[in-house]
Amino acid sequence: MSIYPKSIEKLIRHLVRFPGIGRRSAERIVSYILHAKYDEIESLAQSIREVKKTTRLCSICYNLSESETCAICQDQKREASVLCVVENPQDVIAIEKSQTFHGLYHVLGGAISPLEGKGHKELEIESLLSRIKQGGISEIILAMDADVEGEATALYLNKLIRPTQVKLTRIGVGIPSGANLEYADSSTIASALEGRRAIQ
């Protein structure tokens, strides 16, 4: 039996579904909500609805966007011949914060993970191959997470991309084994990009 009223317990259960939010953190968030001004909470709720309503995936790279194509794909100053392949939009944000990479991106939407029932067909791999076939790409940087799923995805992409003769590289040392790219600091990501190595 919960010590909280039903409405509070329900909100706590919703919050603990968020990544990185445990029950204690959820309780603190609820406490903040209860003590905040009504207008502030109403504004927060409106922002959540707006994000859900207006955010989509870029039709080119599958990054987060509020229009058909994202700001990065629309930027004519980007180096269009270099493509960085990442697992999730959060990885794009992490790399952009490093201010080291000036090319374009392709977001796979995850990594190959048999345990989660996610195979290559569930990822944006066919769209990646289509972009390569269109020409104009001289280098593809694989920036997968340094875990089992990331390695499996990189190996699979290597097998598919190798015949195209496009230069294929992998981000270098610096990202600890088992770590997610989105949690790495900017200097670590910058070093990993600068130290990228060709895949044999």
C-alpha positions in Angstrom: 0.0 0.0 0.0 1.4 3.4 -1.0 1.8 6.1 1.5 0.9 8.7 -1.2 -2.5 9.7 -2.5 -3.4 7.9 -5.7 -2.8 10.8 -8.0 0.7 11.3 -6.6 1.5 7.6 -6.8 0.3 7.5 -10.4 2.6 10.4 -11.3 5.6 8.8 -9.6 5.0 5.6 -11.6 4.9 7.6 -14.8 8.2 9.4 -13.9 10.2 6.3 -13.1 9.7 5.2 -16.7 12.0 8.0 -17.7 15.7 7.1 -18.3 17.8 7.8 -15.3 14.9 8.5 -13.0 14.5 6.3 -10.0 11.8 6.4 -7.4 13.6 8.8 -5.1 14.2 11.2 -8.0 10.6 10.9 -9.1 9.4 11.8 -5.6 11.6 14.9 -5.6 10.2 15.9 -9.0 6.6 15.5 -7.7 7.5 17.5 -4.6 8.7 20.3 -6.9 5.6 20.2 -9.0 3.4 20.4 -5.8 5.2 23.5 -4.6 5.5 25.2 -8.0 3.1 27.8 -9.2 0.2 26.5 -11.2 1.1 28.6 -14.3 4.6 27.2 -14.3 3.3 23.6 -14.3 0.7 24.4 -16.9 3.5 25.9 -19.1 5.6 22.7 -18.6 2.6 20.5 -19.6 2.1 22.7 -22.7 5.8 22.3 -23.7 5.6 18.5 -23.4 2.5 18.5 -25.6 4.2 20.9 -28.1 7.3 18.8 -28.4 5.3 15.6 -29.0 3.2 17.4 -31.6 5.8 19.3 -33.6 8.9 17.1 -33.5 9.5 14.7 -36.3 12.5 12.9 -37.9 14.4 14.6 -40.7 13.5 13.0 -44.0 17.2 12.9 -45.0 19.3 12.0 -41.9 16.6 11.0 -39.4 17.8 13.5 -36.8 15.2 15.4 -34.7 13.5 18.3 -36.6 10.5 20.5 -36.6 10.4 20.6 -40.4 10.8 18.2 -43.3 14.6 18.5 -43.1 16.7 19.4 -40.1 18.8 22.5 -39.7 22.1 20.5 -40.2 21.0 19.0 -43.5 19.8 22.5 -44.6 23.2 24.1 -43.7 25.1 24.8 -47.0 28.3 25.4 -45.0 28.5 21.8 -43.8 31.0 19.4 -45.4 28.5 17.3 -47.4 31.2 14.8 -48.5 31.7 13.5 -44.9 28.9 11.5 -43.2 29.0 10.6 -39.6 26.7 7.6 -38.8 25.3 7.5 -35.2 22.8 5.4 -33.3 20.5 8.1 -31.9 19.7 11.9 -32.2 21.3 12.3 -28.7 24.6 11.3 -30.3 24.3 14.1 -32.9 23.8 16.6 -30.0 26.9 15.2 -28.2 29.1 15.5 -31.3 27.8 18.9 -32.2 28.8 20.1 -28.7 32.4 19.1 -29.3 32.5 21.6 -32.2 34.9 19.3 -34.0 32.8 17.7 -36.8 31.4 19.9 -39.6 30.0 17.2 -41.9 26.5 15.7 -42.1 24.9 12.9 -40.1 22.9 9.8 -40.6 20.9 8.5 -37.6 20.2 4.8 -37.5 17.6 4.8 -34.8 19.4 2.4 -32.6 21.8 -0.5 -32.9 21.5 -4.2 -33.8 20.4 -6.0 -30.7 19.1 -9.5 -31.0 18.2 -9.5 -27.2 15.8 -6.6 -27.8 14.5 -8.0 -31.0 16.1 -5.2 -33.1 17.7 -6.4 -36.3 19.1 -4.5 -39.3 15.6 -4.1 -40.9 14.5 -2.0 -37.9 17.3 0.5 -38.5 17.7 3.2 -41.1 20.4 1.2 -43.0 18.6 1.0 -46.4 18.3 4.8 -46.4 22.0 5.1 -45.6 22.9 2.9 -48.5 20.7 5.0 -50.8 22.5 8.2 -49.7 25.8 6.5 -50.5 24.6 5.4 -54.0 23.6 9.0 -54.8 27.3 9.8 -54.7 29.2 12.8 -53.4 30.3 11.0 -50.1 34.0 10.6 -49.7 34.2 9.4 -46.1 31.8 7.7 -43.7 32.6 7.8 -40.0 31.1 5.1 -37.8 30.4 6.6 -34.4 28.6 3.7 -32.7 28.5 3.2 -28.9 31.5 1.3 -27.5 29.4 -1.7 -26.5 28.5 -5.1 -27.9 25.5 -3.8 -29.9 27.6 -0.9 -31.3 30.4 -3.2 -32.4 27.9 -5.6 -34.0 26.3 -2.7 -35.9 29.7 -1.3 -37.0 30.7 -4.7 -38.3 27.5 -5.1 -40.2 27.8 -1.7 -41.8 31.4 -2.4 -42.7 30.4 -5.4 -44.7 27.7 -3.4 -46.6 29.7 -0.3 -47.2 33.1 -1.8 -48.0 32.2 -2.7 -51.7 31.2 1.0 -52.4 34.9 2.1 -52.2 33.9 5.0 -49.9 36.5 5.6 -47.2 35.3 4.0 -44.0 36.6 5.1 -40.6 35.7 4.5 -36.9 36.0 7.0 -34.1 39.3 6.5 -32.2 40.2 5.7 -28.7 38.8 7.8 -25.8 35.3 6.4 -25.6 35.5 3.8 -22.8 34.4 0.3 -23.6 30.7 -0.2 -22.9 30.1 3.6 -22.8 27.3 5.5 -24.6 28.5 8.3 -26.9 25.9 10.7 -25.7 27.4 10.7 -22.2 30.9 11.4 -23.2 32.3 14.9 -22.6 33.1 17.2 -25.5 36.9 16.9 -25.3 36.7 13.1 -25.3 34.5 13.2 -28.4 36.8 15.7 -30.1 39.8 13.4 -29.5 37.9 10.4 -30.7 36.9 12.1 -33.9 40.4 13.5 -34.5 41.9 10.0 -33.8 39.5 8.1 -36.0 41.0 5.2 -37.8 40.4 3.5 -41.2 38.6 0.2 -41.0 40.5 -2.5 -42.7 
